[in-house]
Amino acid sequence: MPLIRQISAEELKAMIDAGAPVVLVDVRTDEERAVARIDGSRLLDKVYHDELLRLDRDTPLVFQCHHGVRSQMAAEYFLQQGFRNLHNLRGGIEAWSRSVDPSVPRY
């Protein structure tokens, strides 16, 4: 059974910089996204959820939230939907702000 890979903020940055085909899914709230976001991420709302379910099950999905707990739960849900290439941003946007992009506000 496929697992959900825990990746660091640095690993995610390297994937993005390398031009890897990564779908970055933000599972936080609109209010949280208004404070801080990772460029290229998209809020997981009902419309995006339905779009994701139409993707090939090998599409690389990276889930992120504030600290990595909600995103892990979202990744587990997509695992149950048959997706095989799942990643969770360990430490969430907090880790991204600390180690990759300090211009992203911490909250």
N, C-alpha and C positions, 0 to 999 in steps of 0.2 A: 504493500500500500504506500502511495506517495506520502511524503511528510511535508510539513510546513517548515521551510528553512528560515532560521533566525539570522538576519543579516544586520550588520552594523551600519551606522550612518555613512562611514567611510566606504564600505562595500557598495552601498546604494549609489553614492556619488560616483564611484568608479564605473559602475554599470551605466549610469546616465552619460558620463563623459565619453565612454567608449561607444555610445550610440546604440547600446543594447535595446532591443524592442521590449521596453518595460511599460506596463500599465500601472500607474501609481494611483492607488485608491485611498482616499482620505475618509475615515469613518467617524470623524469628529462632527461637531455641530456647526451650523452656519456661523454662530457667534464665535466659536473658537477659530474658525477659518478667517474671520474678519480680523483677528489679532495676529495670526501667524499661519503661513502656509508654505509648502514646498512647491516651487515652480513646476508646472506640468502635472500636478496632482489634480484630481477631480473628486468632488464630494459624492459619497455614496448615498444617493437619494433613490427613490423608487424608479425613476426613469433610467438612471445609470445602472441600477441593479438589473433591470430587465435587459439593457444593452449588453452587460457583462455576460448574462446567461446565454446570449446568442453567440458568444465568441467560441473559437476552437478551445477545447479543453486543455491544450498544451500551451496556451497563451501565458506568458510570464506575468503574474499579478503580484504586485507588492502592496501590502496593506500597511497603513500608518495611522496612528492616533496621537494622543498626547504622550503616553508613556509606554505603549505597546500591549496593553491588556485588551482593550476593545478591538484593536486590529487583529490580535490573535484569534479572538472569537469569530470575527468576520472571516478570517482565512479558514477557520475550521468549518464554517458554514459552506464556503465555496468548495472546500475539499469534499464535503458531502454531496455537492452538486456535480462531482466528477472531475473537477479541475486537478491537474497533476503538477503544475509548475508554480507553486505558491511560496511567497516570502512574507515574513513579518519584520517590520523595521523595529529592531530591538531598541528600546528606550524612546521610541516615537520621535515626535518633532522636537522634544526636549533634547535628545541626543543629537539630532540634526543641527540644532542651534548651537549646542556646545562644541561639537567637533568639526562641523562642515561649514556652516554659514552663520556666523555670529550676528549678521544683520537681521536674521529672523528673530523676532521678539520672543522672550521666554515669559511664561505666565504660570 
